[in-house]
Amino acid sequence: MYKILIVDDEIMIRSGLSKIIRWNEIGFELVGAVGSAGEALKMIAQIPVDAILTDINMPDMTGLELIRRARKELPRVKAVIISGYSEFEYAREAIELKVENYILKPLDPQKITETFKKIREELDEESYTERQNQFITLADAGERRLAVLHAAERREHLAVRIRHLVLAVVHPCVR
C-alpha cells in the first residue's frame, strides 16, 4: 500500500478528501491531512510518502513550493494539485514540476479517484522496474563472484600441475 498526504488550509476540504475518497480501496494509506505546507514538510521528514495531494494557495507557502521542497527529500514523490485558480502561471509551474494532475475546485471525487488509480499503476510499474533492476544487479554480482571463483580454481589447478611438473623434473623417478 502506498502512502498519501493531504495538504490544504481549508479544514472542510481536508476532512472531505479524507472521508469521501476510499483511499484503501485504490491502494493508498492516508497517513495524514494537514493544514499547512510547513506541517506537511515536518510529516514527510518522519514518514516518507509516495504521493501528495495539495492545495496550491496556502498561507505559509504555495503547494508548488511544497512540492519542490518535498522532492529534495523524496525525488520520486507523486504530486497532485487542487486549486480554485485556473491561472495560466500556476498551471505552467505545475507542468514544470511534472505534477500528475491539476484539479480545479469544486472537487470531483471521481476525478480524484481516477487520478490516484493511475498514480498507483505508475508506482506499481516503477516498483516492478526497480525490483527487476535490483535482481539484475544481484545476478551480475553473482556472475562476477562465480567468475572469480572459477578463476581461483583454475589458478589452483595450474599450481598443482606446475608442482607435479617441477617434481617430475627434480625427481624423475617420483610420479
QUITADA-V653525 format. One record per run of one state. SS is the DSSP state (H for helix, E for strand, C for the rest). FROM is the first residue (numbers start at 1). TO is the last residue. Records with the same first field share a line. If there is no record, write none. Layout:
SS = FROM-TO, FROM-TO
This chain:
C = 1-1, 8-10, 21-22, 27-27, 35-36, 47-50, 56-62, 74-77, 84-87, 97-100, 105-108, 171-175
E = 2-7, 28-34, 51-55, 78-83, 101-104
H = 11-20, 23-26, 37-46, 63-73, 88-96, 109-170
